[in-house]
Amino acid sequence: QVQLVESGGGLVQPGGSLRLSCVLSGSTFNINNMAWYRQAPGKERELVALIGPGGDTNYEESVKGRFAISRVTKKKTVTLQMNSLKPEDTAVYYCYADYRSSYYDDRYLEVWGQGTLVTVSS
């Protein structure tokens, strides 16, 4: 069974930094996109940052210049470095990946992590 396990959330003061990590376990043929989403209380889940299989990235406007997403495909990991954190970054952060399960199946499947809470507060 394919799973994503996140780590690295917690409480940080405004202006501080946190690093979120996520590792995919289980058998996959290849991994396509990996991403981080977040959901703040009372709001819909939104894309924070995405990294494609070739390393191309896409960021939500409010995090550009502050957050950086990276991946190590061979290790099936994706990381989100968050700097200059603001109270409005407070949310549950979810790791996401889509992948093919085998060479013989060209469907892309999706998997989500369980979420990790990031709280930015003084």
N, C-alpha and C positions, 0 to 999 in steps of 0.2 A: 504494500500500500504506500502510495506517495504522500508524503507529509512535508509541511514547512514548519520549522521551529524557530521562533524569534527570541532574541535576547537583547538586553541593553536599555530597556526603558527605565524610568524613574523620575525623581523629583530634581529639578534644577532651577537655579535662580535666573531671572531675565538676564540676557547677555551671555549666558553660559553655553556649554556644548554637551552634546550626547552623541553616542555612536550606537546605532542599531545594527544588529547582525541577524542574518537569517540563513539557515541551511536547509536544503532539500534532501530528504532521505527517501530511499526507495528506488526502484529500477525505472529508468527512463531511456528512450532512444536519443533524444536531444531536448534541450531546453530552449524555448524561443525567447519571449520577453520575460524579464523579471522587474518587479516594481514594488513601490511602497504606496499604500493608500492610508488615509486617516479619516477618522470619524469623531467629530467633536460632539458634546452633548447637545441634543436637539437639532443636529444638522445631518445632512446626508453624507455618505462616504464619498471622498474625493481623491483623485489621483494626486499624489505628491511628486513622485519622480518615477521615471521608467527608463530602463536600459535595454536596448535590443541585443540580439546575439552578436552583432558586430561592434558593440560598444557605443552606438549612438544613443543619446540621452534626450529626455524631455522633462521639463520641470513645470510645476504649477507656478504661476506668476509670482506669488507672494514669497516663494522660497528661493527664487533665483538669486545666485550670489551668496547665499547663506548655507544651502544644503548641497551635498554632493553624493551621487549614487555611484557605486562601483560594483563589479562582479568578478568572481573567479570561476569561470565556467567549469573547469576541471574539478573544482572542489564543490560545485553546485551551491555557491554562496553568493549572497548579495548584501551589501552594506550601505547604510545611509549615515553619512557624517552630517550632523546638524550643528551649525555654529550660530552665534548671535541669536539665540532663541528668544522668542517673545511669548507673552502670556497667550496670545491667540494661536500659538502652535500647540497648545494643550489639546490632546486628543488620544484616542486609542489608535495606534499605528499597526497596520496589517501588511504583511508580506504577501506577494502574489507572484505566481509564475504560470506560464502556459507551456505545454510540452507535448511531445509525441511519445507514446508508450512503447512503440516498436517500429522497426523498419517497414513492416507489412501493413501498418495502420497509419494513414496520412491525416487522421483527425488530430486536432490540437485540443488537449484537455486542460482544464484549469484547476489550480489548487490554491488555497488560502491558508495563511497561518492563523493562529488562535488570537492574535492581537497582543500588543504590549502597550501599557499606559505610559504616556509622557506627560508630565505635569510641569508647567513653567510658572513658578510663583515665588515671590519673595516672602 
